[in-house]
Amino acid sequence: LYRRTRPYAYTFAVMFHLMNAYMFQLGIFPWMMISATLIFFPPSWPRQLLARVQRKESPPEREAAPMPEISPFYRLLTTHAFILYLAFQLLMPFRQGLYPGTSSWTQEGYYFSWNMRLDDKKNYSVFNVTDPKSGQKREFTPERILNNLLTKRQLQKMSSSPDMIVQFSHYLAERFRKRGYPDVEVRAQVTVSLNGRPPQLLIDPEVDLAKVKLRLWPPASWILPLDEKR
């Protein structure tokens, strides 16, 4: 916020985000933050930077036009809209308390709740696709999934997120429907180690995930609870 130290602070912020981008798989986040932090600089900085590059003096700032009068109704409307938006941003992270169990395990109420770098997961997943009419069964191990369906990063993310596991099960079922198997069942044997714990089953292996519908409420009964004593 202080003009004299701003360039040095921004330099350290850029270094911090570049280190994160190099050390961790954070996707677009570090680059978005590097760009977003520029909001602390004056709005004229792009023109000033361009003038320096072109070795020209920066053009003088134009005098801002007077702001039009805003009616009391629009002031009140804007104030209430801002209060609602702020309340939503403050309450959204706490919705994970409405779900039973550990949100880092179930992922229910986990997104948009500022849960960054709080958990480490190691997982292994096997999907079984069964045709109840013929009794034929196909097994999809991680090796087979990597070779045909997903990238390594996609498999890693999917195998520890119950909602993504269901989506992938629907995807498998749809592939078999197109091959002439309209009523296939998809079950998953997914074991996850959360923060160094011994691996535990994440998904009920008896549930046909092809028929599971993702809902915000009630809590998913097909997600097995975490045994925190192990």
C-alpha positions as a Markdown table, in Angstrom:
| # | Residue | x | y | z |
|---|---|---|---|---|
| 1 | Leu | 0.0 | 0.0 | 0.0 |
| 2 | Tyr | 3.0 | 2.4 | 0.5 |
| 3 | Arg | 4.2 | 3.9 | -2.7 |
| 4 | Arg | 7.9 | 3.9 | -1.9 |
| 5 | Thr | 8.1 | 0.3 | -1.0 |
| 6 | Arg | 5.5 | -1.0 | -3.5 |
| 7 | Pro | 8.0 | -2.0 | -6.2 |
| 8 | Tyr | 10.1 | -4.0 | -3.7 |
| 9 | Ala | 7.0 | -5.7 | -2.2 |
| 10 | Tyr | 5.8 | -6.6 | -5.7 |
| 11 | Thr | 9.2 | -8.1 | -6.5 |
| 12 | Phe | 9.1 | -10.3 | -3.5 |
| 13 | Ala | 5.4 | -11.3 | -4.3 |
| 14 | Val | 6.4 | -12.3 | -7.8 |
| 15 | Met | 9.3 | -14.4 | -6.4 |
| 16 | Phe | 7.0 | -16.1 | -4.0 |
| 17 | His | 4.4 | -17.0 | -6.7 |
| 18 | Leu | 7.1 | -18.2 | -9.1 |
| 19 | Met | 8.5 | -20.5 | -6.4 |
| 20 | Asn | 5.0 | -21.8 | -5.8 |
| 21 | Ala | 4.6 | -22.4 | -9.5 |
| 22 | Tyr | 7.9 | -24.3 | -9.7 |
| 23 | Met | 7.5 | -26.4 | -6.5 |
| 24 | Phe | 3.8 | -27.2 | -6.5 |
| 25 | Gln | 1.2 | -28.0 | -9.1 |
| 26 | Leu | -1.1 | -25.0 | -8.6 |
| 27 | Gly | -2.2 | -24.5 | -12.1 |
| 28 | Ile | -3.1 | -20.9 | -13.1 |
| 29 | Phe | -3.2 | -19.6 | -9.5 |
| 30 | Pro | 0.4 | -18.2 | -9.2 |
| 31 | Trp | 0.1 | -16.4 | -12.6 |
| 32 | Met | -3.3 | -15.0 | -11.8 |
| 33 | Met | -2.0 | -13.7 | -8.5 |
| 34 | Ile | 1.0 | -12.1 | -10.1 |
| 35 | Ser | -1.4 | -10.3 | -12.5 |
| 36 | Ala | -4.0 | -9.4 | -9.8 |
| 37 | Thr | -1.4 | -7.8 | -7.5 |
| 38 | Leu | -0.8 | -5.1 | -10.1 |
| 39 | Ile | -4.1 | -3.5 | -8.8 |
| 40 | Phe | -2.0 | -1.8 | -6.1 |
| 41 | Phe | -0.2 | 0.3 | -8.7 |
| 42 | Pro | -1.7 | 3.5 | -10.2 |
| 43 | Pro | -4.0 | 2.9 | -13.2 |
| 44 | Ser | -1.6 | 4.9 | -15.4 |
| 45 | Trp | 1.3 | 2.4 | -15.0 |
| 46 | Pro | 0.9 | 0.7 | -18.3 |
| 47 | Arg | 1.1 | 4.0 | -20.2 |
| 48 | Gln | 4.2 | 5.0 | -18.1 |
| 49 | Leu | 5.9 | 1.7 | -18.7 |
| 50 | Leu | 5.2 | 1.9 | -22.5 |
| 51 | Ala | 6.6 | 5.5 | -22.5 |
| 52 | Arg | 9.8 | 4.3 | -20.9 |
| 53 | Val | 10.1 | 1.4 | -23.3 |
| 54 | Gln | 9.7 | 3.8 | -26.2 |
| 55 | Arg | 12.0 | 6.4 | -24.5 |
| 56 | Lys | 9.3 | 9.0 | -24.5 |
| 57 | Glu | 7.8 | 11.0 | -21.8 |
| 58 | Ser | 4.6 | 9.7 | -20.4 |
| 59 | Pro | 1.6 | 11.7 | -21.6 |
| 60 | Pro | 0.0 | 14.0 | -19.1 |
| 61 | Glu | -2.9 | 12.7 | -17.2 |
| 62 | Arg | -6.2 | 14.0 | -18.4 |
| 63 | Glu | -8.4 | 15.8 | -15.9 |
| 64 | Ala | -11.1 | 13.5 | -14.7 |
| 65 | Ala | -14.7 | 14.4 | -15.6 |
| 66 | Pro | -17.0 | 15.2 | -12.6 |
| 67 | Met | -18.9 | 12.2 | -11.3 |
| 68 | Pro | -22.6 | 12.3 | -12.0 |
| 69 | Glu | -25.0 | 12.5 | -9.1 |
| 70 | Ile | -26.3 | 9.1 | -7.9 |
| 71 | Ser | -29.9 | 8.9 | -6.7 |
| 72 | Pro | -30.6 | 7.7 | -3.2 |
| 73 | Phe | -32.4 | 4.7 | -4.6 |
| 74 | Tyr | -29.3 | 3.4 | -6.4 |
| 75 | Arg | -27.1 | 4.2 | -3.4 |
| 76 | Leu | -29.3 | 2.0 | -1.3 |
| 77 | Leu | -29.5 | -0.7 | -3.9 |
| 78 | Thr | -25.7 | -0.7 | -4.3 |
| 79 | Thr | -25.2 | -0.8 | -0.5 |
| 80 | His | -27.5 | -3.8 | 0.0 |
| 81 | Ala | -26.0 | -5.6 | -3.0 |
| 82 | Phe | -22.5 | -5.1 | -1.5 |
| 83 | Ile | -23.7 | -6.3 | 1.9 |
| 84 | Leu | -25.2 | -9.5 | 0.4 |
| 85 | Tyr | -22.1 | -10.2 | -1.6 |
| 86 | Leu | -19.9 | -9.7 | 1.4 |
| 87 | Ala | -22.1 | -11.9 | 3.6 |
| 88 | Phe | -22.0 | -14.6 | 0.9 |
| 89 | Gln | -18.2 | -14.5 | 0.7 |
| 90 | Leu | -17.9 | -14.7 | 4.5 |
| 91 | Leu | -20.4 | -17.5 | 5.0 |
| 92 | Met | -19.5 | -19.7 | 2.0 |
| 93 | Pro | -16.3 | -21.1 | 3.6 |
| 94 | Phe | -18.3 | -22.2 | 6.7 |
| 95 | Arg | -20.8 | -24.4 | 4.9 |
| 96 | Gln | -18.5 | -27.4 | 5.3 |
| 97 | Gly | -19.6 | -27.4 | 8.9 |
| 98 | Leu | -23.1 | -28.5 | 7.7 |
| 99 | Tyr | -21.7 | -31.8 | 6.5 |
| 100 | Pro | -20.7 | -34.7 | 8.8 |
| 101 | Gly | -17.1 | -36.0 | 8.8 |
| 102 | Thr | -13.9 | -34.4 | 7.7 |
| 103 | Ser | -14.3 | -32.2 | 4.6 |
| 104 | Ser | -10.7 | -32.9 | 3.6 |
| 105 | Trp | -11.8 | -36.6 | 3.3 |
| 106 | Thr | -15.4 | -36.3 | 1.9 |
| 107 | Gln | -14.8 | -33.1 | -0.1 |
| 108 | Glu | -18.3 | -32.0 | 0.8 |
| 109 | Gly | -18.3 | -28.3 | 1.4 |
| 110 | Tyr | -14.6 | -28.3 | 0.6 |
| 111 | Tyr | -14.5 | -26.1 | -2.5 |
| 112 | Phe | -14.4 | -22.3 | -2.1 |
| 113 | Ser | -13.6 | -22.8 | 1.6 |
| 114 | Trp | -10.0 | -21.7 | 1.6 |
| 115 | Asn | -8.6 | -25.2 | 2.1 |
| 116 | Met | -5.2 | -24.7 | 0.5 |
| 117 | Arg | -2.3 | -27.0 | 1.1 |
| 118 | Leu | -4.0 | -28.5 | 4.2 |
| 119 | Asp | -3.9 | -32.1 | 3.2 |
| 120 | Asp | -1.8 | -34.6 | 1.4 |
| 121 | Lys | -3.3 | -37.6 | -0.3 |
| 122 | Lys | -1.9 | -40.8 | -1.8 |
| 123 | Asn | -4.5 | -42.9 | -3.6 |
| 124 | Tyr | -5.1 | -46.0 | -5.6 |
| 125 | Ser | -8.2 | -46.7 | -7.6 |
| 126 | Val | -9.6 | -49.6 | -9.6 |
| 127 | Phe | -12.9 | -49.4 | -11.4 |
| 128 | Asn | -15.0 | -52.5 | -12.3 |
| 129 | Val | -17.6 | -52.3 | -15.1 |
| 130 | Thr | -20.1 | -55.1 | -15.1 |
| 131 | Asp | -22.9 | -56.0 | -17.5 |
| 132 | Pro | -25.6 | -57.6 | -15.4 |
| 133 | Lys | -27.2 | -59.4 | -18.3 |
| 134 | Ser | -24.2 | -61.2 | -19.6 |
| 135 | Gly | -22.1 | -61.2 | -16.4 |
| 136 | Gln | -19.1 | -59.8 | -18.3 |
| 137 | Lys | -16.7 | -57.7 | -16.2 |
| 138 | Arg | -14.0 | -55.3 | -17.2 |
| 139 | Glu | -11.4 | -53.9 | -14.8 |
| 140 | Phe | -9.8 | -50.5 | -15.2 |
| 141 | Thr | -6.6 | -50.2 | -13.2 |
| 142 | Pro | -4.6 | -47.0 | -13.0 |
| 143 | Glu | -2.2 | -48.3 | -15.7 |
| 144 | Arg | -5.1 | -49.0 | -18.1 |
| 145 | Ile | -6.8 | -45.6 | -17.3 |
| 146 | Leu | -3.5 | -43.7 | -18.0 |
| 147 | Asn | -3.0 | -45.5 | -21.3 |
| 148 | Asn | -6.4 | -44.8 | -22.6 |
| 149 | Leu | -8.6 | -42.3 | -20.8 |
| 150 | Leu | -6.8 | -39.8 | -18.5 |
| 151 | Thr | -3.6 | -38.0 | -18.0 |
| 152 | Lys | -1.5 | -38.6 | -14.9 |
| 153 | Arg | -2.6 | -35.3 | -13.3 |
| 154 | Gln | -6.3 | -36.0 | -14.1 |
| 155 | Leu | -6.0 | -39.5 | -12.5 |
| 156 | Gln | -4.3 | -38.2 | -9.4 |
| 157 | Lys | -7.0 | -35.5 | -8.9 |
| 158 | Met | -9.9 | -37.8 | -9.7 |
| 159 | Ser | -8.9 | -40.7 | -7.5 |
| 160 | Ser | -9.1 | -38.7 | -4.3 |
| 161 | Ser | -12.3 | -36.6 | -5.0 |
| 162 | Pro | -15.6 | -38.4 | -4.6 |
| 163 | Asp | -17.5 | -36.1 | -6.9 |
| 164 | Met | -14.9 | -36.7 | -9.7 |
| 165 | Ile | -15.0 | -40.4 | -9.1 |
| 166 | Val | -18.7 | -40.4 | -9.7 |
| 167 | Gln | -18.2 | -38.3 | -12.9 |
| 168 | Phe | -15.6 | -40.7 | -14.2 |
| 169 | Ser | -17.9 | -43.6 | -13.4 |
| 170 | His | -20.6 | -41.9 | -15.5 |
| 171 | Tyr | -18.1 | -41.4 | -18.2 |
| 172 | Leu | -17.2 | -45.1 | -18.2 |
| 173 | Ala | -20.8 | -46.1 | -18.3 |
| 174 | Glu | -21.5 | -43.9 | -21.2 |
| 175 | Arg | -18.6 | -45.3 | -23.2 |
| 176 | Phe | -20.0 | -48.8 | -22.7 |
| 177 | Arg | -23.6 | -47.7 | -23.6 |
| 178 | Lys | -22.3 | -46.5 | -26.9 |
| 179 | Arg | -20.8 | -50.0 | -27.5 |
| 180 | Gly | -24.2 | -51.6 | -27.0 |
| 181 | Tyr | -24.2 | -52.3 | -23.2 |
| 182 | Pro | -27.0 | -50.0 | -21.9 |
| 183 | Asp | -27.3 | -51.2 | -18.3 |
| 184 | Val | -23.7 | -51.5 | -17.2 |
| 185 | Glu | -22.8 | -51.1 | -13.5 |
| 186 | Val | -19.7 | -49.3 | -12.3 |
| 187 | Arg | -18.1 | -49.9 | -8.9 |
| 188 | Ala | -14.9 | -48.5 | -7.5 |
| 189 | Gln | -12.3 | -49.8 | -5.1 |
| 190 | Val | -10.6 | -46.6 | -4.0 |
| 191 | Thr | -8.1 | -46.4 | -1.1 |
| 192 | Val | -6.8 | -43.1 | 0.1 |
| 193 | Ser | -4.1 | -42.2 | 2.6 |
| 194 | Leu | -4.8 | -38.8 | 4.1 |
| 195 | Asn | -1.9 | -36.9 | 5.7 |
| 196 | Gly | 0.2 | -40.0 | 6.3 |
| 197 | Arg | -2.6 | -42.2 | 7.7 |
| 198 | Pro | -2.9 | -45.9 | 6.6 |
| 199 | Pro | -4.9 | -46.2 | 3.4 |
| 200 | Gln | -8.6 | -46.5 | 3.9 |
| 201 | Leu | -11.6 | -47.1 | 1.6 |
| 202 | Leu | -13.1 | -43.8 | 0.4 |
| 203 | Ile | -16.0 | -45.1 | -1.6 |
| 204 | Asp | -18.5 | -47.9 | -0.8 |
| 205 | Pro | -17.3 | -50.6 | -3.2 |
| 206 | Glu | -20.8 | -52.1 | -3.3 |
| 207 | Val | -22.5 | -49.0 | -4.7 |
| 208 | Asp | -23.2 | -48.7 | -8.4 |
| 209 | Leu | -21.7 | -45.3 | -9.1 |
| 210 | Ala | -23.3 | -45.2 | -12.6 |
| 211 | Lys | -26.6 | -44.6 | -10.9 |
| 212 | Val | -25.4 | -42.1 | -8.3 |
| 213 | Lys | -26.5 | -38.5 | -8.8 |
| 214 | Leu | -24.4 | -35.7 | -7.4 |
| 215 | Arg | -26.4 | -33.4 | -5.1 |
| 216 | Leu | -25.5 | -30.6 | -2.7 |
| 217 | Trp | -27.8 | -32.1 | -0.1 |
| 218 | Pro | -28.2 | -34.5 | 1.7 |
| 219 | Pro | -24.7 | -35.7 | 2.5 |
| 220 | Ala | -23.6 | -38.6 | 0.3 |
| 221 | Ser | -24.1 | -42.0 | 1.9 |
| 222 | Trp | -21.8 | -43.7 | -0.5 |
| 223 | Ile | -18.7 | -41.9 | 0.9 |
| 224 | Leu | -17.3 | -44.0 | 3.7 |
| 225 | Pro | -16.3 | -42.1 | 6.9 |
| 226 | Leu | -12.7 | -41.5 | 7.8 |
| 227 | Asp | -11.4 | -43.5 | 10.8 |
| 228 | Glu | -9.3 | -40.8 | 12.4 |
| 229 | Lys | -8.0 | -43.1 | 15.1 |
| 230 | Arg | -6.0 | -45.1 | 12.5 |
